[in-house]
Amino acid sequence: MDIKYLVFTDMDGTLLDHHSYSFQPAVPMLEQLATHQIPVIPNTSKTFAELMILREKISLDTPFIVENGAAVYIPKTTFSEQPEGTDSEGDYWVKAFSQPRQYWLVLLAQYGAPYKSYYKGFSDMTTDELSLATGLSLKDAQLANTRQFSEPLQWLGDEKQKTDFTINMQGAGANVLQGGRFVHISGKCNKGIAMNWLTQCYEQLHKQQDSQATTKNIALGDSFNDNDMLEAADIAVQIKSPKHSYPKLFRTDNLWQSEMTGPSGWTECLQKILKLS
């Protein structure tokens, strides 16, 4: 049986070091995956603008998923036909799973008002404030604020206040997701839903090429906002974080946990799983 693997990866704290944002320890593995024609697909809270720069730095030409599953961007060279349910935007076919950012800003203004003193949204921050909160350069902080489908919040209150806020926003129809650094407000979307949709697109391609082919996805992530992706994947990899313990998952099968952090742990686990040479 011919198994066609897809590697879906979180970025910050996973393929990118949590502190330095470096991916250098993963370069040899990235080269091996490219040689074996195994797509590396970013599945991240980052924006389209951020991914444009990162994909060039990492030498990726694969599809990618932005803003915690809010949209999938597929280069038009990936498949011979446009996937059903996508829109054409420049060089990409785009599958959106969330309403635009402005929708969530209006909802926050209405339903988040009682909690306004407990959080600060990206849209309320200056570039200097955003740079300080994210650890990014001023230029990269600007890119991080080019949200299309969501609004990240820096939480300033306690856990009880965050729980009350979450219940209130969920009641208004928002998805409230805790990431590595920020709380993300968006639609009823997540990394797992987007990953499964794109996996099905690849599965159709693989079946056309080889009727005996089996498509399997490997998902790697380090934080709570990766859980939906990790629960849905054929093979789940939790990358050790320098900031927190492994988030609890319901699954116990085909689950790996790295001993090293960031891109070193990323390489460590993929080498054990795929045994590439």
C-alpha positions in Angstrom: 0.0 0.0 0.0 1.4 3.4 -1.0 1.0 5.9 1.8 1.0 9.6 0.8 1.8 11.7 3.9 0.9 15.3 4.5 2.6 17.3 7.2 0.4 20.0 8.8 2.4 22.2 11.1 1.8 25.0 13.5 4.5 27.7 13.3 5.2 29.6 16.5 6.7 27.3 19.1 6.6 24.3 16.6 8.4 24.9 13.3 9.6 28.2 14.6 11.4 28.6 17.9 9.1 30.2 20.6 11.7 32.9 21.5 13.8 33.5 18.4 11.3 32.5 15.6 14.2 30.6 14.0 13.5 27.4 12.0 17.2 26.5 11.3 17.2 23.2 13.3 14.4 21.9 11.0 16.2 22.7 7.7 17.7 19.2 7.2 14.3 17.6 7.8 12.5 20.1 5.5 15.0 19.2 2.8 14.3 15.5 3.3 10.6 16.0 3.1 10.9 18.0 -0.1 13.1 15.2 -1.6 10.4 12.6 -0.7 7.6 14.9 -2.1 5.9 15.2 1.3 4.1 18.5 1.5 4.7 20.7 4.6 1.5 22.7 5.1 1.6 25.6 7.6 -1.5 25.6 9.8 -1.1 28.6 12.0 -2.6 31.6 13.7 -0.5 33.8 11.5 -1.9 36.0 8.7 -1.6 35.7 4.9 0.9 38.5 4.8 3.1 36.8 7.4 2.9 33.5 5.6 4.0 35.1 2.3 7.3 36.1 3.9 7.8 32.9 5.9 7.1 30.6 3.0 9.7 32.3 1.0 12.3 32.1 3.8 11.5 28.4 4.4 11.2 27.6 0.7 7.7 26.3 0.8 5.4 26.4 -2.2 2.6 24.4 -0.6 -1.0 25.4 0.5 -1.3 27.0 3.9 -4.0 27.6 6.5 -4.2 31.0 8.2 -5.7 32.5 11.4 -6.4 29.3 13.2 -8.3 27.6 10.4 -10.2 30.6 9.2 -9.1 30.1 5.5 -7.1 27.8 3.3 -4.9 29.2 0.5 -4.1 26.8 -2.3 -1.6 27.8 -5.0 -3.3 27.2 -8.3 -0.4 25.0 -9.4 -1.3 22.4 -6.6 -4.2 20.7 -8.3 -5.3 20.4 -11.9 -8.8 21.6 -11.1 -10.2 24.3 -8.8 -11.4 22.6 -5.6 -15.2 22.9 -5.0 -16.3 25.7 -2.7 -13.2 27.9 -3.3 -12.9 31.4 -4.6 -10.2 32.6 -7.0 -7.9 35.3 -5.6 -4.9 36.1 -7.6 -2.5 33.1 -7.6 -4.6 31.2 -5.1 -7.8 29.2 -4.6 -9.3 30.3 -1.3 -11.6 28.4 1.0 -12.9 30.7 3.8 -14.4 29.2 7.0 -15.0 32.5 8.9 -16.7 35.9 8.5 -14.3 38.9 7.9 -12.5 40.6 10.8 -14.8 43.6 10.8 -17.7 41.4 11.7 -15.8 40.3 14.9 -14.8 43.8 15.8 -18.4 44.9 15.7 -19.4 41.8 17.8 -16.6 42.6 20.3 -17.8 46.2 20.6 -21.3 45.0 21.4 -20.8 41.8 23.5 -17.3 42.3 24.8 -18.0 45.8 26.2 -18.5 44.7 29.8 -15.0 43.1 29.7 -13.2 45.8 27.8 -10.9 46.7 30.7 -9.7 43.1 30.8 -8.3 42.8 27.2 -6.6 44.8 24.5 -7.2 43.8 20.8 -4.6 44.0 18.1 -6.8 46.6 16.4 -6.4 48.8 19.5 -2.6 48.5 19.7 0.0 50.7 18.2 2.7 49.0 16.2 5.1 49.6 19.2 2.7 48.0 21.6 2.1 45.1 19.3 5.8 44.6 18.8 6.3 44.5 22.6 3.4 42.1 23.1 4.5 39.6 20.4 8.3 40.0 20.5 8.2 40.7 16.8 10.1 43.5 15.0 8.1 46.6 14.1 7.8 45.4 10.5 6.7 41.9 11.4 4.2 43.3 14.0 2.6 45.3 11.3 2.2 42.1 9.2 0.7 40.3 12.2 -2.0 43.0 12.4 -3.2 42.4 8.8 -5.9 40.1 10.0 -8.6 39.2 7.5 -10.8 36.8 9.5 -10.1 37.2 13.2 -9.1 39.5 16.1 -6.5 38.4 18.6 -6.7 39.8 22.2 -4.0 40.3 24.8 -5.8 39.1 28.0 -5.2 41.4 31.0 -7.8 39.9 33.4 -7.8 36.8 35.4 -9.1 33.3 34.4 -12.5 33.8 35.9 -13.0 36.9 33.9 -11.8 35.2 30.8 -14.2 32.3 31.3 -17.1 34.7 31.7 -16.0 36.7 28.6 -15.7 33.4 26.6 -19.2 32.3 27.6 -20.6 35.7 26.6 -18.8 35.8 23.2 -19.7 32.2 22.4 -23.3 33.0 23.1 -23.0 35.7 20.5 -21.8 33.2 17.9 -18.0 33.7 18.2 -15.3 31.1 18.5 -12.9 32.0 21.4 -9.6 30.2 21.2 -6.7 30.4 23.5 -3.4 30.4 21.6 0.2 30.4 22.8 0.1 34.1 23.6 -3.3 35.5 22.7 -7.0 34.8 22.8 -8.4 34.7 19.2 -11.9 35.7 18.3 -13.3 34.4 15.0 -16.0 32.2 13.4 -16.9 28.5 14.0 -13.7 27.3 12.5 -10.5 25.6 13.7 -7.3 24.1 12.5 -8.8 20.6 12.4 -11.7 21.5 10.2 -9.5 23.3 7.7 -6.9 20.4 7.8 -9.5 17.8 7.1 -11.0 19.7 4.2 -7.6 20.2 2.6 -6.6 16.5 3.3 -9.8 15.5 1.3 -8.6 17.6 -1.6 -5.2 15.8 -1.6 -6.9 12.4 -1.2 -8.8 13.0 -4.4 -5.6 13.8 -6.2 -3.8 10.8 -4.8 -6.6 8.5 -5.9 -6.5 9.9 -9.4 -2.8 9.1 -9.5 -2.9 5.7 -7.8 -6.2 4.0 -6.9 -4.4 2.0 -4.2 -2.9 5.1 -2.5 -3.8 6.0 1.1 -3.5 9.6 2.3 -2.4 10.2 5.9 -1.9 13.5 7.7 0.6 14.2 10.4 -0.2 17.3 12.6 2.4 19.0 14.8 1.7 21.7 17.4 2.7 23.0 20.8 -0.3 24.9 22.1 -4.0 24.7 23.0 -5.1 26.2 19.7 -3.5 23.2 18.0 -5.7 20.6 19.8 -8.5 20.5 17.2 -5.8 19.7 14.6 -4.1 17.2 16.7 -7.3 15.4 17.7 -8.3 15.1 14.0 -5.0 14.0 12.6 -4.0 10.4 11.7 -0.8 11.0 13.6 -0.5 13.7 16.2 2.7 15.3 17.5 2.8 17.5 20.5 6.0 19.7 20.5 7.4 20.4 24.0 6.9 24.1 25.0 9.3 26.1 27.1 6.2 28.0 28.4 3.7 25.4 29.4 3.1 21.6 29.8 1.6 19.6 27.0 -2.1 20.6 26.5 -4.4 17.7 27.4 -5.7 15.6 24.5 -8.5 13.1 24.5 -6.7 10.8 22.1 -4.0 8.3 23.2 -3.4 6.5 19.9 -0.8 7.5 17.3 0.3 10.3 19.7 3.9 11.5 19.9 5.5 14.0 22.3 8.9 15.5 21.6 11.7 15.7 24.1 13.1 18.8 22.6 11.4 22.1 22.0 10.5 24.0 18.8 12.1 23.0 15.5 14.4 20.6 17.2 11.5 18.7 18.6 9.7 19.0 15.2 12.7 17.3 13.5 13.1 14.7 16.3 9.5 13.4 15.9 9.2 13.4 12.2 12.5 11.5 11.9 11.1 8.8 14.2 7.7 8.6 12.5 8.8 8.7 8.8 12.3 7.2 9.1 13.5 9.1 6.0 16.9 8.7 4.6 
